[in-house]
Amino acid sequence: MKFEELVKTRQSTRKFENRHVDRELLDKCVEAARVAPSACNAQPWKYIIVDDPEKVRELAGLTYNKIVKFNKFTDDAAAFAVVVVEPGTFASHTGSFFSNLDYALIDMGISVENFCLQATELGIGTCILGWSRQNEIKKLLDIPRNKKLGVLIAIGYERDYKLRSKKRKDIDEMRSFNKY
């Protein structure tokens, strides 16, 4: 798949088939995430792949609650990637401090998109989740308390796949040359 087609095909999947995703394919996604560029080559991420069916169900239940229900679709996910923000390098921390930009979060975003684009090329659906019950997830997955969770990626084969039209700003609204 050519890159232009790949980025236009990748979408958030919220309806999953009841179908296992092979570890070999999950590892290809992790490899794509691993080779992502990062500030000062800090690589401030760790991917925990959750594919044990029982743990997947428990984890899915920690992506929503009685009030926040918009992630309930995760009950049908085949697997998850839990992205933990790891310490960067001295140089990346210094750069973050002086630029007032959190390079670790920017780098994680680049890595996560690589993961999702690779999944798309493999015919696997993903949805990046920003909200979850983080302390309970740390306990479930034995993540040290001092670690910061980044995002979760729900993973599985899309049920009733249909490429949705992308409603995006017009290019002239979001791009300019040489001045604001």
C-alpha positions as CSV (number, residue, x, y, z in Angstrom):
1,M,0.0,0.0,0.0
2,K,1.4,3.4,-0.9
3,F,1.9,5.9,1.9
4,E,-0.8,8.3,0.7
5,E,-3.3,5.4,0.6
6,L,-2.2,4.2,4.0
7,V,-2.7,7.5,5.8
8,K,-6.1,7.9,4.1
9,T,-7.1,4.3,5.0
10,R,-6.1,4.4,8.7
11,Q,-9.1,5.2,10.9
12,S,-10.2,4.6,14.5
13,T,-11.9,1.2,14.8
14,R,-14.8,1.0,17.2
15,K,-16.4,-2.3,16.0
16,F,-14.2,-5.4,16.3
17,E,-14.7,-8.9,15.0
18,N,-14.4,-11.7,17.5
19,R,-11.1,-12.8,16.1
20,H,-7.6,-13.3,17.5
21,V,-4.7,-11.3,16.2
22,D,-1.5,-13.3,15.9
23,R,1.5,-12.2,18.0
24,E,3.7,-12.2,14.8
25,L,1.5,-9.4,13.5
26,L,1.5,-7.5,16.8
27,D,5.3,-7.7,16.9
28,K,5.4,-6.1,13.4
29,C,3.4,-3.2,14.8
30,V,5.7,-3.0,17.8
31,E,8.7,-3.0,15.5
32,A,7.2,-0.1,13.5
33,A,6.8,1.8,16.8
34,R,10.3,0.9,18.0
35,V,12.0,2.4,14.9
36,A,10.1,5.8,15.3
37,P,12.3,8.8,15.6
38,S,12.6,10.5,19.0
39,A,14.2,13.6,20.4
40,C,17.9,12.9,21.1
41,N,17.1,9.2,20.3
42,A,15.6,9.0,23.8
43,Q,12.9,6.4,22.8
44,P,10.8,7.2,25.8
45,W,8.3,4.4,25.5
46,K,7.6,0.8,26.5
47,Y,4.8,-1.2,24.8
48,I,3.0,-3.8,26.9
49,I,1.0,-6.0,24.6
50,V,-2.0,-7.5,26.3
51,D,-3.4,-10.5,24.3
52,D,-4.4,-13.0,27.0
53,P,-8.2,-13.1,26.5
54,E,-9.0,-12.8,30.3
55,K,-6.6,-9.8,30.7
56,V,-7.9,-8.2,27.6
57,R,-11.5,-8.3,29.1
58,E,-10.2,-6.9,32.4
59,L,-8.3,-4.2,30.7
60,A,-11.3,-3.3,28.5
61,G,-13.4,-2.8,31.6
62,L,-10.8,-0.3,32.8
63,T,-11.2,2.0,29.8
64,Y,-14.7,3.2,30.8
65,N,-17.0,3.5,33.8
66,K,-20.6,4.3,34.7
67,I,-20.1,8.0,33.7
68,V,-17.5,7.7,31.0
69,K,-19.0,5.2,28.6
70,F,-17.5,6.2,25.2
71,N,-14.8,3.5,25.3
72,K,-17.3,0.6,26.0
73,F,-16.6,-0.7,22.4
74,T,-13.2,-2.0,23.8
75,D,-15.1,-5.0,25.2
76,D,-14.8,-6.5,21.7
77,A,-11.1,-5.7,21.2
78,A,-8.8,-8.7,20.6
79,A,-5.8,-7.1,22.2
80,F,-4.3,-3.9,23.6
81,A,-1.0,-2.1,23.5
82,V,-0.5,-0.1,26.7
83,V,2.1,2.5,26.1
84,V,4.2,3.5,29.2
85,V,6.1,6.8,29.1
86,E,9.7,6.0,30.0
87,P,12.4,8.4,31.1
88,G,14.2,10.2,28.2
89,T,17.8,11.2,28.1
90,F,19.4,14.1,29.9
91,A,19.5,15.9,26.5
92,S,15.8,15.3,25.8
93,H,14.8,16.5,29.3
94,T,16.9,19.6,28.9
95,G,15.4,20.3,25.5
96,S,11.9,19.8,26.9
97,F,12.6,22.2,29.7
98,F,14.0,25.0,27.6
99,S,11.5,24.7,24.8
100,N,8.5,24.2,27.1
101,L,7.5,21.2,25.0
102,D,7.1,17.6,26.4
103,Y,9.3,15.8,23.9
104,A,8.4,12.4,25.5
105,L,4.7,12.9,24.7
106,I,5.5,14.1,21.2
107,D,7.8,11.1,20.6
108,M,5.2,8.7,22.0
109,G,2.7,10.1,19.6
110,I,5.0,9.5,16.6
111,S,5.7,6.0,17.8
112,V,2.0,5.2,18.4
113,E,1.1,6.4,14.9
114,N,3.8,4.2,13.4
115,F,2.2,1.3,15.3
116,C,-1.3,2.2,14.0
117,L,-0.1,2.7,10.4
118,Q,1.6,-0.7,10.4
119,A,-1.5,-2.3,11.8
120,T,-3.6,-0.7,9.0
121,E,-1.2,-2.0,6.4
122,L,-1.7,-5.5,7.9
123,G,-5.5,-5.2,7.8
124,I,-5.8,-4.7,11.6
125,G,-7.9,-2.0,13.2
126,T,-6.8,0.2,16.0
127,C,-8.2,2.9,18.2
128,I,-6.0,5.2,20.4
129,L,-7.5,5.7,23.8
130,G,-6.7,8.7,26.0
131,W,-9.0,8.0,28.9
132,S,-8.7,5.0,31.2
133,R,-8.6,4.1,34.9
134,Q,-4.8,4.4,35.0
135,N,-4.1,3.3,38.6
136,E,-6.1,0.2,38.2
137,I,-4.4,-0.6,34.9
138,K,-1.0,-0.2,36.6
139,K,-2.1,-2.7,39.2
140,L,-3.5,-5.2,36.7
141,L,-0.3,-5.1,34.6
142,D,2.3,-4.8,37.4
143,I,3.4,-1.3,36.2
144,P,5.4,0.5,38.8
145,R,3.4,3.3,40.5
146,N,6.0,5.9,39.6
147,K,5.6,5.2,35.8
148,K,3.3,7.3,33.7
149,L,0.8,5.7,31.3
150,G,0.6,7.3,27.9
151,V,-2.2,5.9,25.8
152,L,-3.8,2.6,25.2
153,I,-4.4,1.2,21.7
154,A,-7.4,-1.1,21.2
155,I,-6.5,-3.7,18.6
156,G,-8.5,-6.1,16.4
157,Y,-10.0,-6.8,13.1
158,E,-12.7,-4.3,12.1
159,R,-16.2,-5.7,11.9
160,D,-18.2,-4.5,8.8
161,Y,-15.2,-2.6,7.5
162,K,-16.1,0.5,5.6
163,L,-13.8,3.4,5.0
164,R,-15.4,6.5,6.5
165,S,-15.1,9.9,4.8
166,K,-12.6,12.1,6.7
167,K,-14.0,15.4,7.7
168,R,-11.0,17.6,7.9
169,K,-10.3,21.3,7.7
170,D,-9.6,22.6,4.2
171,I,-5.8,22.6,3.6
172,D,-5.9,26.4,3.2
173,E,-7.4,26.7,6.7
174,M,-4.6,24.7,8.4
175,R,-1.6,25.7,6.3
176,S,0.1,28.9,5.3
177,F,3.5,29.9,3.8
178,N,6.0,32.2,5.3
179,K,3.7,33.9,7.8
180,Y,0.7,33.0,10.1
